[in-house]
């Protein structure tokens, strides 16, 4: 196992949701919720949540990881609806998917 992949995926046991940032290219799932409380980011949690919502990361929407950067898999390219956005993995950890 490499240092790039966590041994245990961050998971919400009650919903079986995992963090988008822990998934690999090819993953396709639905957004369950956004939880910025445990995410290390350069912006405050409320600001990060607002930015993610403005980009279209809304509960129930389909999301797909298209590819990842060559350096430690960061950033990731994510398709949400008809848009493609680049996210840092640390910020994608706030998006819970199933």
Secondary structure, 3 states (H helix, E strand, C coil): CCCCCCCCCCEECCCCEEEHHHCCCCCEEEEEEECCCCCCCCCCHHHHHHHHHHHCCCCCCEEEEEEECCCCCCCEEEEECCEEEEECHHHHCCEEEC
